[in-house]
Amino acid sequence: MLLQYIHIIFLAHDDIYFVKCTSPSCCKAPTQHDAATPVLSVCKLLTSTVFLSGPGAVISLDTKAERFQVLPNGTFLIRSVQVQDRGTYICSAQNSVGLDRVMVTLEVWSRPPRIQLPTHREVTVHQGGEVRWECRAQGVPVPLLSWVLPDRSILTPDLNSNPAHGPHPRVSIFPNGTLRIVAVGPADRGLYRCVASNPAGTSSLSVRLHVSFLPPAIQQPREERVTLPAGMPVYAHCSARGAPVPSIRWRTPDGTLLLPSQFLNGNLFDSGSYECLATNAVGGDKRTVRVLVTGDEGGGGVRLPR
């Protein structure tokens, strides 16, 4: 028996790897190949029995096992090469007069993930708002992206799942790795980590989320006086900012609470103080419109738009 040669071949992850294994008695050592190029070692067939043995397995001629296959002509095929496929493969050929072998050492080229965004950020969002954080990484093989939440739970992109039915219905990940949080609240504060991983290593970025709270602030003057003849409508505007977004109600002189843009016609109320009330979970604000109706005619109306 003669061991013909040892050759190291480098392939990129997920490439296809070919080695044509027959009797090596007339083989020539294969030349160097680019990382992305399949490798083919060609020899003359001078025997009737060929088999290949790799790390922990023996594969006979014309057989297939998962991603590994020996073709009828002796070619050894590995589909979608993985990092764990690296190692030494031996082609053995024998007949009634002897045995010959060729040894091939396979190294799989890979590159650890590299995050393409700043590795740390501080973000402040008003309560009730929405955040979307990108996470992009390069590597070979393509890195798997996942997010670690402040409670240490892990979310990964899943095209088949419905986030609304999961443990975090307001938190979801898009297929490209972007994290989305809707209706941000105090419980969402904390450190979020995006982890990019592949067999060659890991890389991560972190985002610390702060949630701010703003009491309502009405944008119009706190007090306003309006004088108008009986029978004429009065328009009193009221809008407010805050976090969470404030709700707005009007209170008439007799204590009736009205929705924005609600219209009451008739003489239920006329002169008096009308109050705009803006409230959220943090606090409230108030605006007062004092209406003076002149004349004796009834049937006037007050429209209170937002």
Phi, psi and chi 1 to 4 in degrees:
 res  aa     phi    psi   chi1   chi2   chi3   chi4
   1 MET       -  137.8 -178.4 -170.9   70.8      -
   2 LEU  -126.9  125.4  176.1   64.5      -      -
   3 LEU   -84.4  111.5 -177.2   62.0      -      -
   4 GLN   -71.2  -54.2  -68.0  -70.0  -32.1      -
   5 TYR  -163.4  164.2   61.0   82.9      -      -
   6 ILE  -122.0  125.7  -60.8  175.0      -      -
   7 HIS  -132.4  135.2 -171.8   69.7      -      -
   8 ILE   -99.0  126.4  -61.7  177.5      -      -
   9 ILE  -118.7  131.2  -61.4  171.4      -      -
  10 PHE  -106.8  128.3  -66.6   89.4      -      -
  11 LEU  -128.0  150.9  -69.3 -178.3      -      -
  12 ALA   -80.2  150.5      -      -      -      -
  13 HIS   -56.0  137.1 -168.3  -81.8      -      -
  14 ASP    78.1    2.3  -76.7  -26.6      -      -
  15 ASP   -69.7  170.9  -80.7  -13.8      -      -
  16 ILE  -104.9  132.9  -62.0  177.5      -      -
  17 TYR  -114.5  122.0  173.2   50.6      -      -
  18 PHE  -116.4  136.6  -62.1   89.2      -      -
  19 VAL  -135.9  119.4  174.9      -      -      -
  20 LYS   -88.0  115.0 -173.3  168.1 -175.5  178.9
  21 CYS  -115.1  112.7  178.4      -      -      -
  22 THR  -129.5 -156.5   59.5      -      -      -
  23 SER   -66.4  127.0  172.2      -      -      -
  24 PRO   -86.5   10.5   31.3  -33.3      -      -
  25 SER   -64.6  -19.5   58.4      -      -      -
  26 CYS  -125.0   20.7   64.4      -      -      -
  27 CYS   -70.9  151.6  -78.6      -      -      -
  28 LYS  -112.7  140.8  -64.0 -179.1  179.6  179.1
  29 ALA   -61.6  133.5      -      -      -      -
  30 PRO   -66.4  150.8   22.3  -31.4      -      -
  31 THR   -81.1  168.2   57.8      -      -      -
  32 GLN   -67.0  146.3  -67.4  -75.1  -10.9      -
  33 HIS  -127.2  154.2  -68.0 -100.9      -      -
  34 ASP   -65.5  158.3  -65.9  -25.0      -      -
  35 ALA   -59.9  -36.0      -      -      -      -
  36 ALA   -89.3    2.4      -      -      -      -
  37 THR   -96.5  128.3  -55.9      -      -      -
  38 PRO   -60.2  148.3  -22.0   32.8      -      -
  39 VAL  -107.7  134.8  176.3      -      -      -
  40 LEU  -133.1  120.9 -178.0   65.1      -      -
  41 SER  -107.7  121.0  179.7      -      -      -
  42 VAL  -110.9  133.7 -178.3      -      -      -
  43 CYS  -138.8  160.7  -55.9      -      -      -
  44 LYS   -77.2  139.2  -62.6  -69.9 -174.1  178.3
  45 LEU   -85.0  112.0  179.8   60.6      -      -
  46 LEU  -122.0   17.5  -58.2  176.5      -      -
  47 THR  -149.7  170.0 -176.3      -      -      -
  48 SER  -106.8  -10.9   59.2      -      -      -
  49 THR  -126.7  120.7  -56.6      -      -      -
  50 VAL  -133.9  134.2  177.2      -      -      -
  51 PHE  -148.8  157.4   63.9   89.9      -      -
  52 LEU  -118.2  142.4  -86.1  120.3      -      -
  53 SER  -123.6  129.7   59.0      -      -      -
  54 GLY  -114.4 -165.2      -      -      -      -
  55 PRO   -61.7  100.9  -22.3   33.4      -      -
  56 GLY    84.5   12.5      -      -      -      -
  57 ALA  -153.6  154.5      -      -      -      -
  58 VAL  -123.2  129.1  175.8      -      -      -
  59 ILE  -121.6  124.3  -54.4  176.3      -      -
  60 SER   -84.9  170.2  -58.4      -      -      -
  61 LEU   -59.8  139.0 -173.1   67.6      -      -
  62 ASP    59.9   43.9 -162.8   17.1      -      -
  63 THR  -129.2  164.3   59.6      -      -      -
  64 LYS  -141.8  136.9 -178.3  177.9 -179.2 -179.2
  65 ALA  -141.6  106.7      -      -      -      -
  66 GLU    53.2 -114.9  -63.8 -178.9   -7.8      -
  67 ARG   -86.7   -2.5  -64.0  178.6  -65.5  104.9
  68 PHE  -105.8  140.3  -55.8   90.4      -      -
  69 GLN  -153.6  138.4 -176.2  177.0    4.5      -
  70 VAL  -108.2  116.5  179.5      -      -      -
  71 LEU   -76.5  163.2  -56.7  179.8      -      -
  72 PRO   -57.6  -27.9  -26.5   35.0      -      -
  73 ASN   -87.2    6.6   64.9   -7.4      -      -
  74 GLY    94.3   -3.1      -      -      -      -
  75 THR   -71.9  132.2  -62.6      -      -      -
  76 PHE   -97.4  128.3 -179.2   46.8      -      -
  77 LEU  -122.7  130.2  169.0   64.8      -      -
  78 ILE  -120.4  118.6  -56.1  177.5      -      -
  79 ARG   -90.4  143.4  -67.7 -178.3  173.5   84.2
  80 SER    48.8   67.5 -176.4      -      -      -
  81 VAL   -56.4  133.1  172.6      -      -      -
  82 GLN  -112.2  161.5  -52.7  -65.6  -45.0      -
  83 VAL   -58.6  -36.6  172.6      -      -      -
  84 GLN   -71.0   -7.0   59.5  -93.1   26.9      -
  85 ASP   -80.2   -9.4  -62.5  -27.8      -      -
  86 ARG   -65.3  147.7   57.2 -168.0  173.2 -169.7
  87 GLY   149.6 -167.3      -      -      -      -
  88 THR  -103.5  130.4  -60.5      -      -      -
  89 TYR  -115.9  136.4  -65.9   81.4      -      -
  90 ILE  -118.8  125.3  -60.3  173.8      -      -
  91 CYS   -95.0  121.6  170.0      -      -      -
  92 SER  -114.2  130.5  -62.3      -      -      -
  93 ALA  -128.1  133.2      -      -      -      -
  94 GLN  -145.9  154.7   66.8 -178.9   26.6      -
  95 ASN  -143.7 -163.1   59.0   15.8      -      -
  96 SER   -69.4  -15.6   59.0      -      -      -
  97 VAL  -108.5   -3.7  -62.9      -      -      -
  98 GLY   167.3 -173.6      -      -      -      -
  99 LEU  -136.2  140.0  171.4   68.3      -      -
 100 ASP  -136.7  154.0 -155.8   -1.8      -      -
 101 ARG  -141.3  154.0  -64.3 -167.2  -54.2  175.0
 102 VAL  -129.3  134.9  168.1      -      -      -
 103 MET  -110.8  132.4 -175.8 -173.3  -49.8      -
 104 VAL  -126.7  127.4  177.8      -      -      -
 105 THR  -100.8  123.4  -60.1      -      -      -
 106 LEU  -105.4  124.8  174.8   64.4      -      -
 107 GLU  -114.5  130.2  -69.4  -70.1  -20.8      -
 108 VAL   -99.0  121.6 -179.4      -      -      -
 109 TRP   -79.8  133.5  176.1   72.4      -      -
 110 SER  -144.5  163.6   60.3      -      -      -
 111 ARG  -136.0  128.4 -173.0  172.5   70.6 -117.4
 112 PRO   -60.7  154.9  -18.7   30.7      -      -
 113 PRO   -63.7  149.0  -19.6   31.6      -      -
 114 ARG  -134.9  116.3 -177.3  170.9   62.0   87.1
 115 ILE   -67.4  136.0  -62.6  -73.1      -      -
 116 GLN  -100.5   15.3  -62.4  177.5  -80.9      -
 117 LEU  -129.8  165.0  -64.3  167.5      -      -
 118 PRO   -53.3  139.8  -25.8   33.6      -      -
 119 THR   -79.9  -10.1   56.8      -      -      -
 120 HIS  -150.8  137.6 -177.5   73.7      -      -
 121 ARG  -141.9  153.0  -74.4 -177.8  -68.9  164.2
 122 GLU  -115.1  125.2  -59.3  -85.0  -19.5      -
 123 VAL  -126.3  132.2  176.3      -      -      -
 124 THR  -114.6  128.3  -59.3      -      -      -
 125 VAL  -130.1  139.5  178.6      -      -      -
 126 HIS   -68.3  145.5  -66.3  -40.0      -      -
 127 GLN   -56.8  136.1 -179.6  175.2  -17.9      -
 128 GLY    90.7   -7.8      -      -      -      -
 129 GLY   -80.7 -170.4      -      -      -      -
 130 GLU  -133.7  144.0  175.8  179.7  -35.4      -
 131 VAL  -126.7  147.8  -64.1      -      -      -
 132 ARG  -136.9  120.3  -65.8 -166.7 -175.5 -161.5
 133 TRP  -118.0  124.9  -64.2  -35.6      -      -
 134 GLU   -79.7  154.9  -72.3 -174.3  -37.2      -
 135 CYS  -145.8  113.0 -175.0      -      -      -
 136 ARG  -125.1  140.8  -59.3 -168.1  -54.9  -91.7
 137 ALA  -148.3  150.4      -      -      -      -
 138 GLN  -114.2  152.2  -70.3 -177.5  -23.5      -
 139 GLY   170.8  166.7      -      -      -      -
 140 VAL  -129.7  117.2  178.1      -      -      -
 141 PRO   -69.9  172.7   27.3  -35.5      -      -
 142 VAL   -55.2  126.2  176.2      -      -      -
 143 PRO   -67.2  149.1  -18.5   31.1      -      -
 144 LEU   -88.3  130.2  171.4   67.3      -      -
 145 LEU  -101.7  137.2  -61.2  177.2      -      -
 146 SER  -145.8  157.8   60.9      -      -      -
 147 TRP  -118.3  132.7  -79.4   89.9      -      -
 148 VAL  -101.1  120.1 -178.3      -      -      -
 149 LEU   -85.0  166.7  -53.9 -173.6      -      -
 150 PRO   -55.5  -29.7  -27.2   35.6      -      -
 151 ASP   -85.4    9.5   62.8    1.8      -      -
 152 ARG    73.7    6.7  -62.6 -173.5  179.6 -179.3
 153 SER   -74.7  155.3   59.0      -      -      -
 154 ILE  -118.7  131.2  -60.8  175.0      -      -
 155 LEU  -116.9  135.7  -64.5 -178.0      -      -
 156 THR  -126.0  152.8   56.5      -      -      -
 157 PRO   -60.4  133.7  -20.7   31.9      -      -
 158 ASP  -143.6  108.1 -172.1  -10.2      -      -
 159 LEU   -69.2  -18.8  -61.9  176.9      -      -
 160 ASN   -98.4   -1.7  -60.8  -41.3      -      -
 161 SER  -103.6  156.8   67.0      -      -      -
 162 ASN  -109.3  110.2 -176.4   -8.5      -      -
 163 PRO   -55.7  -28.8  -22.5   32.6      -      -
 164 ALA   -64.7  -18.7      -      -      -      -
 165 HIS  -100.8    0.8  -63.0  158.3      -      -
 166 GLY   -93.4 -176.0      -      -      -      -
 167 PRO   -70.7  -16.4   24.8  -33.1      -      -
 168 HIS  -127.3   76.1  -58.0  -81.9      -      -
 169 PRO   -63.7  -22.5   21.7  -32.4      -      -
 170 ARG   -92.8   -4.0  -64.8 -178.3  -62.2  101.6
 171 VAL  -117.7  129.4 -176.9      -      -      -
 172 SER  -146.2  161.9   57.9      -      -      -
 173 ILE  -122.4  129.4  -58.5 -179.1      -      -
 174 PHE   -75.9  160.3  -68.1   95.7      -      -
 175 PRO   -56.8  -25.7  -27.0   34.7      -      -
 176 ASN   -84.9    4.5   65.0   -5.4      -      -
 177 GLY    95.5   -1.6      -      -      -      -
 178 THR   -71.2  130.7  -63.4      -      -      -
 179 LEU   -93.8  135.0  179.8   71.7      -      -
 180 ARG  -124.8  132.1  179.3 -168.4 -176.4 -159.3
 181 ILE  -127.1  124.6  -52.6  175.6      -      -
 182 VAL  -107.9  155.5  -62.4      -      -      -
 183 ALA    50.4   56.8      -      -      -      -
 184 VAL   -59.1  134.6  172.3      -      -      -
 185 GLY  -132.5  177.8      -      -      -      -
 186 PRO   -56.5  -33.1  -22.8   32.3      -      -
 187 ALA   -68.7  -14.3      -      -      -      -
 188 ASP   -86.1   -6.2  -61.5  -43.7      -      -
 189 ARG   -63.8  147.0  -68.6  177.1  -66.9 -172.4
 190 GLY   138.9 -167.6      -      -      -      -
 191 LEU  -100.8  127.8 -173.7   66.6      -      -
 192 TYR  -112.5  137.6  -66.5   76.3      -      -
 193 ARG  -126.6  129.4  -79.4 -160.6  -43.1  128.2
 194 CYS   -97.1  126.7  174.1      -      -      -
 195 VAL  -115.6  124.1  178.7      -      -      -
 196 ALA  -105.2  125.5      -      -      -      -
 197 SER  -138.2  146.1   60.0      -      -      -
 198 ASN  -148.7  176.9   67.0   13.3      -      -
 199 PRO   -59.4  -17.5  -27.0   36.1      -      -
 200 ALA   -88.2  -12.1      -      -      -      -
 201 GLY   154.9 -167.0      -      -      -      -
 202 THR  -138.3  159.5   61.3      -      -      -
 203 SER  -148.7  156.7 -177.6      -      -      -
 204 SER  -150.0  159.2   66.2      -      -      -
 205 LEU  -130.7  157.4   66.5   79.6      -      -
 206 SER  -130.1  147.0   61.5      -      -      -
 207 VAL  -132.8  123.4 -177.9      -      -      -
 208 ARG   -99.1  121.5 -175.9  169.8  -66.3  -82.1
 209 LEU   -98.2  126.8  175.8   62.8      -      -
 210 HIS  -112.2  137.8  -55.3  -86.8      -      -
 211 VAL  -110.9  123.5 -179.6      -      -      -
 212 SER  -102.1  155.9   63.8      -      -      -
 213 PHE  -127.0  130.4  -49.1   93.7      -      -
 214 LEU  -124.7  120.2  -64.5  177.3      -      -
 215 PRO   -65.7  156.1   23.7  -32.1      -      -
 216 PRO   -59.8  143.7  -21.8   33.0      -      -
 217 ALA  -134.0  109.0      -      -      -      -
 218 ILE   -70.7  135.0  -66.6  177.4      -      -
 219 GLN   -83.1  -19.7  -56.2  -58.6  -66.7      -
 220 GLN   -91.3  167.2  -71.9   73.8   29.6      -
 221 PRO   -56.4  146.5  -25.3   34.2      -      -
 222 ARG   -63.2  -34.1  -68.7  -64.0 -176.4   91.7
 223 GLU  -133.6  144.6  -67.9 -165.4    5.7      -
 224 GLU  -148.1  142.2 -178.0  179.6   -4.1      -
 225 ARG  -115.1  134.5  -65.8  179.2  179.9  -85.8
 226 VAL  -131.5  129.7  177.4      -      -      -
 227 THR  -120.9  131.9  -58.9      -      -      -
 228 LEU  -155.1  157.6   73.1  163.4      -      -
 229 PRO   -69.6  156.6   -9.9   21.4      -      -
 230 ALA   -61.2  143.3      -      -      -      -
 231 GLY    91.6   -8.5      -      -      -      -
 232 MET   -98.2  141.1  -63.8  -64.6  -66.1      -
 233 PRO   -77.7  153.9   28.6  -33.7      -      -
 234 VAL  -122.6  136.1   56.9      -      -      -
 235 TYR  -106.5  117.8  -71.2   85.7      -      -
 236 ALA  -118.0  114.5      -      -      -      -
 237 HIS   -90.3  148.4  -62.3  -85.1      -      -
 238 CYS  -155.1  120.5 -173.9      -      -      -
 239 SER  -138.4  153.6   60.1      -      -      -
 240 ALA  -145.0  152.0      -      -      -      -
 241 ARG  -112.3  153.7  -64.4  178.6 -179.4  175.6
 242 GLY   169.6  170.1      -      -      -      -
 243 ALA  -139.0  115.0      -      -      -      -
 244 PRO   -65.2  167.4  -16.4   28.9      -      -
 245 VAL   -58.2  126.3  176.7      -      -      -
 246 PRO   -70.6  152.0  -14.6   29.0      -      -
 247 SER   -97.5  146.5   61.6      -      -      -
 248 ILE  -121.0  134.2  -66.5 -179.6      -      -
 249 ARG  -136.9  152.8  -61.9  -70.2 -174.7  -88.4
 250 TRP  -110.8  142.2  -80.0   91.1      -      -
 251 ARG  -118.9  125.0 -176.2  162.0   56.7 -158.0
 252 THR   -84.3  169.6   65.3      -      -      -
 253 PRO   -56.8  -27.1  -28.2   36.5      -      -
 254 ASP   -92.2    7.7   65.4   -4.7      -      -
 255 GLY    93.4   -0.5      -      -      -      -
 256 THR   -69.4  135.1  -57.5      -      -      -
 257 LEU   -98.2  129.2  -70.1  176.1      -      -
 258 LEU  -117.3  149.1  -53.6  176.8      -      -
 259 LEU   -81.0  159.5  -62.5  173.1      -      -
 260 PRO   -57.2  136.8  -25.8   34.6      -      -
 261 SER    71.3    5.6  -61.8      -      -      -
 262 GLN   -72.8  140.5 -175.6  175.0   -8.2      -
 263 PHE  -121.4  126.0 -179.2   73.5      -      -
 264 LEU  -116.3  125.0  -65.1 -179.1      -      -
 265 ASN  -111.0  144.9 -167.8   25.3      -      -
 266 GLY   123.2 -168.1      -      -      -      -
 267 ASN  -106.2   33.5   56.2    2.5      -      -
 268 LEU   -63.1  -33.2  -65.9  176.5      -      -
 269 PHE  -154.3  151.3   53.8   87.6      -      -
 270 ASP  -137.3 -104.1  -68.5  -61.1      -      -
 271 SER   -68.1  148.5  -62.1      -      -      -
 272 GLY   148.5 -173.5      -      -      -      -
 273 SER  -101.6  126.6  -65.1      -      -      -
 274 TYR  -110.4  128.3  -61.4   83.2      -      -
 275 GLU  -113.6  130.7  -65.3  179.3  -21.0      -
 276 CYS   -94.7  125.2  171.9      -      -      -
 277 LEU  -114.9  118.9  -53.0  174.2      -      -
 278 ALA  -111.4  124.6      -      -      -      -
 279 THR  -136.5  149.2   58.7      -      -      -
 280 ASN  -146.1 -169.7   64.5   12.6      -      -
 281 ALA   -68.2  -15.1      -      -      -      -
 282 VAL   -93.2  -37.1 -176.1      -      -      -
 283 GLY   179.9 -155.7      -      -      -      -
 284 GLY  -151.8  165.4      -      -      -      -
 285 ASP  -143.8  158.7 -162.7    7.8      -      -
 286 LYS  -140.8  142.9 -177.5  174.4   69.3  172.3
 287 ARG  -129.2  138.1  154.6  174.7  159.8   79.6
 288 THR  -117.9  128.4  -58.1      -      -      -
 289 VAL  -114.7  116.8  178.7      -      -      -
 290 ARG   -96.8  117.8  -55.9 -175.4 -171.4  -79.1
 291 VAL  -106.6  130.0  177.9      -      -      -
 292 LEU  -118.1  117.2  175.7   61.2      -      -
 293 VAL  -100.5  125.4  178.9      -      -      -
 294 THR  -101.4  150.1   60.7      -      -      -
 295 GLY    94.9  171.4      -      -      -      -
 296 ASP  -104.8   -5.3  -63.7  -32.0      -      -
 297 GLU   -70.7  140.7  -64.8 -178.1   10.6      -
 298 GLY   -94.4 -170.9      -      -      -      -
 299 GLY    81.1   10.4      -      -      -      -
 300 GLY   -72.0  167.6      -      -      -      -
 301 GLY  -141.0  155.5      -      -      -      -
 302 VAL  -125.8  120.8  177.9      -      -      -
 303 ARG  -105.6  130.4  179.9 -176.3  -68.0  -88.8
 304 LEU  -118.9   85.3  -59.2  171.7      -      -
 305 PRO   -80.8  159.5   29.3  -32.7      -      -
 306 ARG   -76.7      - -176.3  173.5 -179.9  174.5
